[in-house]
């Protein structure tokens, strides 16, 4: 038996996946390797449908039918319906024993939003920028500036960091935009750096520090407190009725008002930056009925309605580690 764990660089679930495999093996010692996947072409070649993907003798026992190649973060649902970044151990034991996991164990979710949509894997949303050429240093400075001031930094503020890498701030910003870590306006200024927006959106987040920031979408808003390690209050509105929705994060505990609120995650077809492809399609709704009303009014936007724990988990998975060294 040969087991391969496919993962993208810095995936927070790579090590837990290896540990879960080890536990499920019960002392058996087949060949187990961890393979880092760089891009979509590698994902297609190796059979990766999200990070981490576990292959047993070259086969992914948890892949849903028709799963597309993806380098986005992957979520698994256990028999109780709980979503996690690694497969349920009992399902993994059955897979290692040669039995196909039951459908309820094998259900997977792509990280914001679910398969076949692939937002996190598109260019950069939800991933840390590479450390090379000043990209990560500048990107993280941008995120911290948003968190400290509620606004985007200008190129002059970023120039000293870019100069350390022998580049201009404009060069670094252009490359970050090309890889969809952020978007620029027609003058070259930062318009958005996921999860933050430099212009008003439907979603406002008041941080415990007192700073208020705009987020690009509902999932981005849910990821901001986790990314910054701060309490925060998200204020949004139902796109159908305009009714207010408030999500309060306090020391890791999240309270939703109204308690029936849900999130729709979707992506407009045709590609392009995440800011235009999906951010206006990831919204809070006061209840499932309103979310269904919106989807019926926008049949061109594929996606799904997710409950509160799933939305919170996706937000943490997407943005919780962006400021790690």
N, C-alpha and C positions, 0 to 999 in steps of 0.2 A: 504494500500500500504506500502511495506517495501523496503527501498532503502539501498543498501550496496555499499560502495566505497572500493574496494580492492586496496591495495598499498603496495609497498615494503618500507623498512625503508629508511627514508631520501629522499623519492621521492619528487622532487621539484614541482610536479604537483598535489600532494595530496590535499593541501589546496585550490588551484584554482578549483579543481574538486568539492570539497564540496561547494565552493562559487557559482559555476555555477549551481549546483543542487538547492541550496537555491533560486537563482534568477529565475530559471525555474519553481519552485513550486508556485510562485506568492502568497505567504502568507499561502499556505496550510502547514500543519505540520504533515506529516506522520513520521513514525519512520525512522531515518537516522543514520547509523552507519559507522564508519571507521574501517576497519579490516586490520591489517598488516600481510602480507604474507611472510613467511620465506624462502620457497624453492619451487622447481618445484612440489613436491608432494602435498604441500598445494595448489599451483596454480591449479593443476588438480582436486583436491577435491572440491575446492570452485568455480571453473569456471572462473579463471582469465586468460586472454589472453593478458597480458601486464599491466604495471602500469602507470596510474590508470585505473581500470576497474569498470564501474558502472553497478550494477545489480538492476533491478527493479523487485521485487517479484521473485528473484532468476534467472532472465533471463538477459543476456547481449544483449540489442537491437542493439548494434553497431558491434557485432562480425561478421566478414566475414565468409562465409561458410567454414567449416573445420578448423577453427582457432585452433591452437594448444595451450595447456597450456604454459604460459610464465611468467617469472618475469622480463623480460626486460622492458625498458621504452616504452610506447605506444604513438603513434601519431595519430591524427584524422585530416581528411581533411574536410573543410567546403564547402558549395556550390560553392564558388568562386575559390576553389582549394587551398586555404591557409592551411598550415599544422600547427597544434597546439597540445599542450599536453593535451587539454581537448576537449570534444565534442562541436560542435556548439550549441549555446543556443536554436536556433529555432528547431533544430533536437531533442534536449533533451526535449523540450516542447512537441513535437509530440509523443515522446516515452512515456513520463509521461501520456499523454492523451490516450495512448493505440494504437497509430498509429505507424506502423513500419517506421523507417526513410527511406527516399529515398536512393537509392544506392549511389548517388553522395555525400550524406551527411555522409553515414556510412562507407566510405572507411577508412581503418586504415593502418598505417605503423608501423612495428616493428622498434625499434631504432637500426639502423646499424647492419645488413640490415633488409629489410622488412620481414614479415611473408611469408613463414614458417621458414625462417632463424632466428636464435636466438643467436646473438653474445654477446650482452650486458648481457643477462641472464646467459651465460655460465660462471660459476665460479666467475667472478669478473670484467670483462672489463666494464668500464663505471660506476662502483659502488665504493663508498668509502669503504675502508676496515673497519671491525668492530673495535670499540674502545678497545675491550678487548685484554689482553695479549700483548700489545704493537704493535699490527698490524697496527692500523691507524697512530700512531706516526711515526713508521718506514717507512711506505708506503709514507706518506706525506713528510718526510725528503728526501726520494729518489727522489720524483718528484721535489722538490725544488732544490735539488743538480743538477739534469739534467738541470733545467731552469737557474741555476746560472753559470754552468760550461760547459754545453754541453756534459757531460759524466756521467757515473754511479758512485755512491760512492762505496767504498769497505767496507767489513764487519767491519773493524776496525773503520771506521768513524761512523758506525751505532751502534757500541757496547754500547756506553753510554746510548742511548735511549732504547735499548733492555734490558739493565741491570736494568733500572727503573722498568720494568715489571718482573724482576727476571728471565730473559731468556738470551740466547746468541743470537748474531746477526744471526748466522747460523740457529738457530731454527726458528726465526721469518721469515727469508727469505724463508726457506723451506715451512713453512705454507702458506706464501703469494703465493709462486709458486704453491703449491698444489691447491689453490683456484683460480688460474689463474689471480691474480692481477699483476703478473710479470712472467718472465721466467728466468731461470738460465742456464749457460753453464755447460759443463762437470766438470769444476773445482769449481762450486758453485758460480761463479761471476754473477752479474746481466747482462743479455743479452738484456732484454727489460723490461720496466715498462710502460705499456700503459698510455699515447700515445707516449712515447719516446722509441727510439731504441739506444742501445749502439754501434751498428754496422751500417755502411752505408746502406741506403735504397734508393728507388727512390725519396723519398720526404724529402726535406731539408727546415727547417724553420729558418729564420734569425729574431731574436727578436729585439725589439726596443732598448734593452739594449746593443745590439751588439753581444750577444751570438748566436751561431748557433747550432741547434739541428737537429737530424734525427727523423722523425716520422715513426710509424709502417705502416701507410696507409694514403690514402687521407682523410678519415673522421677524423682520429687522428690529422692530420696536421691542419684541419679546427677547431678542438677543442682546440688546444694549446693556441691561443690568448685569447679565452674566459676563459680558465682555469686560466691563469696567469694575466688577466687584462692588457695585453700589446698589443701594435701594433706589427705586424709581416708581413713578406713577405715569402710566400710559393713558393718554386721552385720545379717543378716536370717535368715529361716528359711523353708524350703519349706512352704507351707500343707498339702500332702498328707502328707508324711512327718515334718515337723518338723526335718529335717536342716539344719544350719547352712550359710549361704552368706555368703561374705566377698568384698567388692569393694574393692580398695585402689587409690587414686588417688595417684600420686607424680609430681610435676612434669609433669602432663599425660598420663602413661602409666598405663593402667588394667590391673590384674591381677584375674582372677576365680578364685575357688576355691569349688566345683570348676570346672574349665575348661569343663565341659559346660553350665554354668548358662545359662538363658534368662529372658526376661521376658514375661509375658502382659499386654497392655494391652486393657482393655475398659471398658465403661460400662453401668451398669444403666439400663434404659429408664424413662421417666417424668419425666425432668428433675430440677430441684432443684440445690442447690449442688454443686460438684464434690466436696466432701468426702463427701457422701452418695451421689452418683451414680456415682462411679468410683474413689475412692481405695482402697477395699477390694478393687477388681478389678484393680489394677495391682501385681503381685507378682513376686518372684524365684522361680524354680524350679530345682532342681538339674539338671534335664534336660528335654528336650522331652516325653518320655514322661509325666513327672509333670504337666507343664503340660496335656497332653491329658487326663489323668485328671481334673484339676480342672475343665476346661471341660466334660467330659462330665457331671460332677456338678452343674454350674451352667449348664444350657442357656439359662437366662433372661438370661445376660450375654453379649452379642455382643462380639467382639473378635478379636484374633489374637496369635499367638506371634511375638516378634521376637528376632533374634539380638543378641549383645552389642554389636557396633559400632552397630547401629541404635538400641538402647536408650540407649547413651552419647550418640549424636548428638541424639536427641530431648531428653534431659535438658539438654544444653548449649544447644540452641535455645530451650527453654522458659525457662530461668532464668539463662543466662549474662549477660544484659544488664539484669536487674531493678534493679541498684544503680547503673546509669549515670546521670549527671546528667540 
